[in-house]
């Protein structure tokens, strides 16, 4: 089995910080682009940030300058450092990764269970 295991969510006050982690585990050949999405009630799921194997990053305009995505290829882990959090950041944050299960197979998207981030005073 292949899993994306997320951690680091929680409750934080406006202006605070959180660091999310997502580690790929199980039987797979390789992990490629990894990223974070978020979904708030009644809203469409949106891309927060992505990072390629080589470190190229993409951010949503709403988080640019406040969030930083990074990865550790040796650990197959992606991180999201979230600073200056705002109530509008409240959502379920979902880890996403393109994974190749075996050498000759395709790379397909896998999703984590999601971790709740709540920004409230």
Buried (B, 14 or more C-beta within 10 A) or exposed (E): EBEBBBEBBEEBEEEBEBBBBBBBEEEBEBBEBBBBBBBBEEEEEEBBBBBBEEEEBBBBEBBEEBBBBBBEEEEBBBBBBBBEBBEEBBBBBBBBBBBBBEEEEEBEEBEBEBBEBBBEE
